[in-house]
Amino acid sequence: MNLTNEVESFLTEAKTTIQNQTERLNKIECDLGRPPRGPIGDQDTPNPADKILRKSTAPTDSPRLGAVLKGIVLGDWSEAEAEKRAIGGSSDAVGGVLLPTDIAQEVIDFARAQSVCMAAGARTLLMDTGNLRIPRLTSDPVGTWKPENDYLMPTNISFEAVDFKAHTLVASLRCSVELFEDSRLVNEIMISTLTKALGLQLDQAILRGSGVPVAGSGPFGSGGSNAPMGIRFTPGVNLVPAAANAGTAITRELISSACETIWDANGNPNACVMSPREMGILDRLKDTLYQPLRSFPSYDQLSKHVTTSLSTTLPSLATPPVNNTSELFVGDFSEIIVGIRTGWTVEASRGASEAFDRLQVAVRIYGRYDIGLMHPAHFVVLQNLSALSA
């Protein structure tokens, strides 16, 4: 099979997956009395494979998760009759309920909105199984000039596999039964609390992950870490110390140099993600006249994102090390693929652990994710950043 046939086979399989996903969602929407939705993915993208990869979408203005939780806990489904019919007999022995697809998508959209990496351009890929393999280029194609009547020189393009193995992400909380009974803001409270925790952990997984590859034999392994590997520990990502020993404070020159490294790899950086400390340092930079320092075009073209998921207590390169450094991530964040295993589950219990004695409700929601980079060389991690200049 030549390269053209391989690509056509991949696109045909992708198109079939899109059609199956759309038919399944339309059936659920029909059961809920709602109009069918269009194909999955970006509507302006002609490539069928790209339609599987979804950019962040704005969350709904009328979240239903809180009403569903109220029905599960109190048996009051007056605000969620359609969802009650969709859930049907999906409860399990421990009180878990498989969320209807539209409610599950609601949770995903709100978690995306809380994630700075999603805002920076990361895309999502629905996983129909716990393991998924997609191709990526290991080298860019090179064009050649052909002399007249001479043989055409073939262009070698090589692929490798990006393996996704779903890891479980959990957010949980406890609240009083009285809150469920009395509060008119239960929707907002549930959505805000749970999805904020999910978004923060998702950023942690995307940026630094666990640093531990999946263990075991085979492409997906059989064990390994509880979290994805993350950008920081993915082979091929550029790791650049800002300075030796105790490190140095972040500067716009360092970010511009990181952009140059990505340009050299035929990439196009679109964003940088940093801790609040680094953002504050960059924001307060002044010239010799104490005026705000004029920035570089490379810095201006990047969208800037701040997250508390990045630590400022990482060990420095000094001997002995001092735990006062951080990292800053520059790259093309549209090259990040967040694999989402379908089938989000919400569980609510009034008898779990100490909840019964305290008249509380324990709620948890969990889903399964993994992270992959389509071009690791299109990312730079600036390391050993401290609060003080060298």
Backbone torsions as a table, in degrees:
resi	resn	phi	psi	omega
1	MET	NA	127.0	179.2
2	ASN	-84.4	177.0	-175.4
3	LEU	-60.8	-41.3	-177.9
4	THR	-60.4	-43.4	178.7
5	ASN	-64.5	-37.0	178.3
6	GLU	-63.7	-44.4	179.8
7	VAL	-64.5	-44.7	179.6
8	GLU	-61.7	-38.8	178.1
9	SER	-64.7	-41.7	178.6
10	PHE	-63.2	-43.8	-179.0
11	LEU	-67.5	-36.7	177.8
12	THR	-64.7	-42.9	177.9
13	GLU	-63.9	-40.3	178.5
14	ALA	-62.8	-42.1	180.0
15	LYS	-63.5	-40.2	178.0
16	THR	-63.6	-41.2	178.4
17	THR	-61.9	-42.0	178.7
18	ILE	-60.6	-46.5	-178.7
19	GLN	-62.7	-42.1	180.0
20	ASN	-64.6	-42.5	178.8
21	GLN	-62.5	-43.0	-178.2
22	THR	-65.1	-43.5	179.1
23	GLU	-62.3	-39.4	179.9
24	ARG	-66.6	-43.4	178.5
25	LEU	-65.7	-39.3	179.4
26	ASN	-64.8	-35.6	177.6
27	LYS	-63.7	-43.7	179.9
28	ILE	-66.5	-42.2	178.3
29	GLU	-61.1	-39.2	179.3
30	CYS	-64.4	-40.9	177.8
31	ASP	-62.4	-31.4	-179.7
32	LEU	-88.3	1.8	178.7
33	GLY	74.6	26.4	-178.7
34	ARG	-113.7	154.0	-179.1
35	PRO	-66.1	146.6	178.8
36	PRO	-61.6	147.0	177.1
37	ARG	-94.6	163.5	-178.0
38	GLY	-78.0	-171.8	-179.4
39	PRO	-61.3	152.3	178.2
40	ILE	-70.2	140.0	172.6
41	GLY	108.4	-171.2	-178.5
42	ASP	-78.6	124.9	-173.8
43	GLN	-70.7	-22.5	-177.0
44	ASP	-92.6	10.5	-178.5
45	THR	-101.9	116.5	-175.7
46	PRO	-76.0	-21.3	-177.0
47	ASN	-76.2	119.5	-178.6
48	PRO	-58.2	-35.8	-178.9
49	ALA	-63.7	-37.0	-178.4
50	ASP	-68.2	-22.0	-178.3
51	LYS	-67.7	-21.0	176.4
52	ILE	-72.4	-33.6	-176.7
53	LEU	-84.2	116.5	-173.5
54	ARG	-109.3	135.0	171.7
55	LYS	-82.9	166.2	-178.8
56	SER	-61.1	139.8	176.2
57	THR	-118.7	153.6	-179.0
58	ALA	-67.8	136.2	178.5
59	PRO	-68.2	160.1	-177.9
60	THR	-64.6	151.8	176.9
61	ASP	-81.0	-13.8	-177.7
62	SER	-127.8	76.0	-177.5
63	PRO	-62.6	141.5	-176.8
64	ARG	-109.4	-7.7	-175.6
65	LEU	-59.6	-44.1	-179.3
66	GLY	-60.5	-40.7	179.1
67	ALA	-65.8	-37.7	177.5
68	VAL	-65.0	-43.7	177.9
69	LEU	-62.1	-38.9	178.1
70	LYS	-62.9	-38.9	177.0
71	GLY	-66.4	-40.0	180.0
72	ILE	-65.9	-42.8	-173.9
73	VAL	-79.2	-46.6	-173.3
74	LEU	-102.1	-8.9	-175.5
75	GLY	74.5	11.9	-179.5
76	ASP	-97.2	98.3	-177.9
77	TRP	-102.6	18.9	-176.2
78	SER	-61.3	-27.3	-179.4
79	GLU	-99.0	2.8	-175.7
80	ALA	-149.3	50.4	-178.6
81	GLU	-64.1	-42.7	-178.9
82	ALA	-63.7	-41.0	179.2
83	GLU	-65.9	-34.9	178.0
84	LYS	-62.0	-42.6	178.8
85	ARG	-66.8	-36.7	-179.9
86	ALA	-68.2	-37.8	179.4
87	ILE	-67.4	-43.2	176.6
88	GLY	54.3	-124.1	-177.6
89	GLY	-101.2	35.1	-175.0
90	SER	-85.4	1.3	179.0
91	SER	-67.2	145.8	176.4
92	ASP	-107.2	-175.4	-171.7
93	ALA	-69.4	-20.0	-176.3
94	VAL	-106.4	12.6	176.6
95	GLY	94.6	3.8	178.9
96	GLY	-76.9	147.2	179.9
97	VAL	-131.0	129.2	176.3
98	LEU	-76.8	119.5	-176.9
99	LEU	-67.0	140.8	169.6
100	PRO	-57.8	154.1	-173.0
101	THR	-58.3	-39.5	-177.8
102	ASP	-69.4	-33.3	176.7
103	ILE	-71.6	-40.5	176.9
104	ALA	-61.1	-42.4	178.2
105	GLN	-64.5	-33.5	176.6
106	GLU	-60.2	-45.4	178.9
107	VAL	-62.6	-44.0	179.9
108	ILE	-60.7	-44.4	-178.8
109	ASP	-63.9	-40.0	179.2
110	PHE	-70.0	-37.3	176.9
111	ALA	-64.6	-39.1	175.6
112	ARG	-59.0	-44.0	-177.4
113	ALA	-63.3	-26.2	178.9
114	GLN	-86.4	-9.9	-176.5
115	SER	-95.9	124.0	178.6
116	VAL	-70.9	-29.8	178.7
117	CYS	-67.5	-36.4	174.9
118	MET	-65.7	-41.8	177.6
119	ALA	-63.4	-28.5	179.7
120	ALA	-77.9	-8.8	174.7
121	GLY	125.2	-0.8	180.0
122	ALA	-60.3	145.0	-178.2
123	ARG	-112.1	161.1	-178.3
124	THR	-115.3	151.6	-180.0
125	LEU	-134.2	121.2	179.5
126	LEU	-72.3	132.0	179.4
127	MET	-106.9	118.5	178.9
128	ASP	-80.0	-16.8	176.9
129	THR	-133.2	172.2	-179.7
130	GLY	-69.9	-20.7	179.1
131	ASN	-123.0	139.4	-179.0
132	LEU	-147.2	141.9	178.8
133	ARG	-127.0	128.4	176.1
134	ILE	-128.0	152.7	-178.0
135	PRO	-86.2	153.3	170.2
136	ARG	-143.9	152.2	178.9
137	LEU	-73.3	137.9	173.5
138	THR	-99.3	-14.2	176.7
139	SER	-150.8	144.8	179.9
140	ASP	-75.1	142.9	176.3
141	PRO	-66.1	147.6	-178.9
142	VAL	-121.0	125.3	177.3
143	GLY	-78.9	151.9	179.3
144	THR	-131.4	150.6	176.3
145	TRP	-89.2	134.8	-177.3
146	LYS	-108.3	121.0	174.1
147	PRO	-67.3	152.3	179.6
148	GLU	-62.6	134.4	178.1
149	ASN	66.6	10.8	179.1
150	ASP	-98.5	165.4	179.1
151	TYR	-69.4	143.3	177.2
152	LEU	-78.6	123.8	179.7
153	MET	-81.9	126.3	-178.7
154	PRO	-69.1	148.4	175.2
155	THR	-100.4	121.2	-177.7
156	ASN	-85.3	123.1	175.4
157	ILE	-123.7	124.6	-178.3
158	SER	-113.6	144.8	179.4
159	PHE	-117.4	157.7	167.5
160	GLU	-139.1	169.8	-175.6
161	ALA	-96.6	141.5	167.6
162	VAL	-106.8	116.0	-176.0
163	ASP	-98.2	129.5	176.2
164	PHE	-108.6	128.5	174.6
165	LYS	-127.2	116.9	-171.9
166	ALA	-64.9	131.4	174.5
167	HIS	-112.6	147.3	-174.1
168	THR	-87.0	128.2	176.8
169	LEU	-114.1	125.6	-173.3
170	VAL	-123.9	138.2	169.5
171	ALA	-128.8	135.7	-177.6
172	SER	-141.8	158.8	177.6
173	LEU	-156.7	165.2	171.9
174	ARG	-126.5	145.2	174.3
175	CYS	-151.9	163.5	-175.4
176	SER	-74.7	152.5	175.0
177	VAL	-61.3	-33.7	179.5
178	GLU	-59.7	-34.8	179.3
179	LEU	-63.1	-44.6	178.2
180	PHE	-63.3	-36.4	-176.9
181	GLU	-75.6	-35.1	-168.5
182	ASP	-108.2	-31.5	-169.2
183	SER	-77.0	131.6	172.9
184	ARG	-84.7	-7.5	-177.4
185	LEU	-103.4	19.0	-175.1
186	VAL	-61.7	-36.1	176.7
187	ASN	-56.9	-52.2	-176.8
188	GLU	-65.1	-38.5	-179.5
189	ILE	-65.3	-47.2	-179.0
190	MET	-62.7	-49.3	-178.0
191	ILE	-61.2	-48.5	-175.6
192	SER	-63.6	-47.2	-174.9
193	THR	-69.1	-49.8	-175.4
194	LEU	-70.0	-46.3	-175.8
195	THR	-73.7	-27.0	174.6
196	LYS	-63.7	-43.1	177.7
197	ALA	-64.6	-41.6	179.0
198	LEU	-64.4	-44.4	-179.2
199	GLY	-62.9	-41.4	-179.7
200	LEU	-64.9	-43.7	178.9
201	GLN	-68.8	-32.3	177.4
202	LEU	-65.5	-41.6	175.8
203	ASP	-61.6	-43.4	178.2
204	GLN	-59.0	-42.7	-179.4
205	ALA	-67.3	-40.8	-178.6
206	ILE	-67.5	-43.1	-173.0
207	LEU	-80.8	-54.9	-173.8
208	ARG	-118.8	-22.2	177.9
209	GLY	52.2	-143.1	179.8
210	SER	-103.7	-21.1	-175.6
211	GLY	76.8	7.0	-177.9
212	VAL	-116.7	119.5	177.5
213	PRO	-68.7	161.0	178.4
214	VAL	-67.5	128.6	-176.5
215	ALA	-89.3	164.3	174.1
216	GLY	106.5	175.8	-178.6
217	SER	-89.1	163.4	179.3
218	GLY	86.2	168.5	-175.2
219	PRO	-64.9	-29.5	-176.4
220	PHE	-104.1	-6.0	-178.5
221	GLY	71.5	-175.1	-179.4
222	SER	-135.4	11.8	-179.1
223	GLY	-168.2	-126.2	176.8
224	GLY	91.9	-154.6	-172.5
225	SER	-77.7	163.7	176.0
226	ASN	-81.2	-12.6	-176.3
227	ALA	-127.9	159.3	175.7
228	PRO	-61.5	166.5	-176.0
229	MET	-73.3	-37.3	178.9
230	GLY	85.2	165.3	-178.8
231	ILE	-60.5	-45.8	-172.9
232	ARG	-55.0	-35.6	-173.3
233	PHE	-110.2	12.1	177.0
234	THR	-81.0	127.7	178.4
235	PRO	-58.2	137.8	178.9
236	GLY	99.4	-14.7	176.7
237	VAL	-75.2	140.2	-178.6
238	ASN	-79.3	117.3	177.5
239	LEU	-104.3	115.3	-173.3
240	VAL	-123.1	110.2	173.8
241	PRO	-66.1	131.4	178.7
242	ALA	-67.9	-30.2	178.6
243	ALA	-165.6	168.8	177.6
244	ALA	-86.3	177.0	173.2
245	ASN	55.8	-118.1	-173.9
246	ALA	-80.9	-2.9	177.2
247	GLY	86.8	-172.8	-179.4
248	THR	-150.5	166.4	179.5
249	ALA	-76.5	152.8	179.6
250	ILE	-65.8	143.6	175.0
251	THR	-133.7	163.0	177.5
252	ARG	-71.2	-26.5	175.5
253	GLU	-61.1	-41.0	179.2
254	LEU	-63.1	-40.5	179.4
255	ILE	-68.4	-38.9	177.1
256	SER	-62.9	-40.9	177.4
257	SER	-63.7	-36.7	176.9
258	ALA	-64.2	-40.5	176.1
259	CYS	-60.8	-40.7	179.3
260	GLU	-62.1	-40.3	178.2
261	THR	-60.4	-40.6	-179.7
262	ILE	-71.4	-39.7	176.3
263	TRP	-60.4	-39.2	178.5
264	ASP	-60.9	-25.0	178.9
265	ALA	-95.3	18.1	-179.3
266	ASN	63.7	27.6	176.4
267	GLY	-101.6	172.0	179.9
268	ASN	-136.3	91.6	-177.2
269	PRO	-62.2	138.8	-178.5
270	ASN	-122.7	-10.1	-174.8
271	ALA	-159.3	160.7	169.6
272	CYS	-135.9	145.2	-177.9
273	VAL	-124.4	133.8	-174.2
274	MET	-148.7	172.4	176.1
275	SER	-79.3	163.1	176.0
276	PRO	-58.0	-33.3	-179.9
277	ARG	-63.3	-47.4	-178.8
278	GLU	-65.7	-38.6	178.3
279	MET	-63.8	-39.9	178.0
280	GLY	-64.0	-40.5	178.5
281	ILE	-62.3	-45.8	179.4
282	LEU	-64.6	-37.3	-176.7
283	ASP	-68.9	-28.0	-175.3
284	ARG	-97.4	4.9	-178.5
285	LEU	-61.7	135.3	-178.2
286	LYS	-131.6	157.9	175.9
287	ASP	-89.4	-171.6	-177.1
288	THR	-67.5	-17.3	177.2
289	LEU	-97.4	12.3	178.9
290	TYR	62.7	27.6	173.7
291	GLN	-97.3	152.7	177.8
292	PRO	-52.9	132.4	-175.0
293	LEU	-71.4	130.9	178.1
294	ARG	-71.8	134.8	-174.6
295	SER	-93.7	172.9	179.8
296	PHE	-88.5	154.2	175.8
297	PRO	-56.8	-37.6	179.9
298	SER	-62.8	-36.2	178.7
299	TYR	-73.6	-39.8	-178.1
300	ASP	-65.1	-33.2	-175.3
301	GLN	-76.0	-12.9	179.8
302	LEU	-84.9	139.4	167.9
303	SER	-80.9	136.9	-175.8
304	LYS	-105.2	135.8	-176.9
305	HIS	-135.0	141.3	-176.9
306	VAL	-119.2	137.1	176.9
307	THR	-145.4	140.3	175.7
308	THR	-79.7	-1.4	176.8
309	SER	-73.2	-13.4	176.4
310	LEU	-92.2	122.8	-176.6
311	SER	-77.0	151.5	171.0
312	THR	-112.3	20.2	179.6
313	THR	-123.8	31.1	175.2
314	LEU	-75.6	150.4	-178.3
315	PRO	-68.8	138.7	177.6
316	SER	-79.5	178.4	178.3
317	LEU	-90.0	3.8	179.6
318	ALA	-71.6	164.1	175.8
319	THR	-121.7	113.2	-4.8
320	PRO	-73.2	159.0	-177.7
321	PRO	-69.6	150.5	175.4
322	VAL	-114.7	132.0	-175.6
323	ASN	-85.6	75.0	-178.6
324	ASN	-143.8	20.9	-176.9
325	THR	-110.8	167.1	179.5
326	SER	-139.6	-177.8	179.0
327	GLU	-131.6	153.2	176.8
328	LEU	-129.2	136.9	-174.0
329	PHE	-111.8	125.1	176.2
330	VAL	-120.7	137.3	178.4
331	GLY	173.3	-177.1	173.4
332	ASP	-93.4	97.0	-172.4
333	PHE	-73.3	-10.7	172.8
334	SER	-71.8	-10.4	176.6
335	GLU	-84.6	-1.1	177.5
336	ILE	-89.4	127.9	176.7
337	ILE	-112.8	121.5	177.1
338	VAL	-101.9	105.7	177.7
339	GLY	-76.6	126.7	-179.7
340	ILE	-116.1	117.3	175.2
341	ARG	-77.8	125.4	-177.4
342	THR	-69.2	161.7	177.6
343	GLY	98.8	52.5	176.1
344	TRP	-65.2	143.5	-178.3
345	THR	-126.0	135.9	174.0
346	VAL	-115.9	135.5	179.1
347	GLU	-125.0	136.8	178.0
348	ALA	-135.8	134.1	-177.7
349	SER	-145.0	139.1	174.3
350	ARG	-100.2	-0.1	-177.6
351	GLY	-119.1	6.0	-178.5
352	ALA	-76.5	137.0	173.6
353	SER	47.2	-122.0	-178.3
354	GLU	-92.1	3.3	-176.2
355	ALA	-60.9	-39.3	-177.8
356	PHE	-64.8	-44.6	-178.2
357	ASP	-66.7	-27.3	-175.8
358	ARG	-102.5	6.3	-177.4
359	LEU	53.8	52.6	-180.0
360	GLN	-118.7	168.6	173.6
361	VAL	-119.3	126.8	174.8
362	ALA	-97.3	125.3	-178.0
363	VAL	-124.5	135.9	173.2
364	ARG	-143.5	149.6	178.3
365	ILE	-134.4	137.4	-177.2
366	TYR	-141.4	149.7	175.5
367	GLY	-144.0	179.2	-174.8
368	ARG	-128.9	131.2	-172.8
369	TYR	-131.7	161.7	161.2
370	ASP	-152.1	163.8	-174.5
371	ILE	-123.4	138.8	175.3
372	GLY	-141.4	150.1	177.9
373	LEU	-113.1	128.9	179.5
374	MET	-77.2	-30.3	177.0
375	HIS	-140.7	89.4	-178.8
376	PRO	-57.2	-31.1	-178.5
377	ALA	-68.7	-9.5	179.3
378	HIS	-90.5	20.1	177.1
379	PHE	-133.2	141.8	174.9
380	VAL	-127.0	131.9	174.0
381	VAL	-109.8	111.5	175.7
382	LEU	-82.0	120.4	-174.0
383	GLN	-111.6	170.9	175.3
384	ASN	59.5	41.1	177.4
385	LEU	-89.3	125.7	-178.9
386	SER	-115.9	177.7	-178.7
387	ALA	-80.7	-18.6	-176.3
388	LEU	-117.0	147.5	177.4
389	SER	-72.3	151.0	-179.0
390	ALA	-68.6	NA	NA
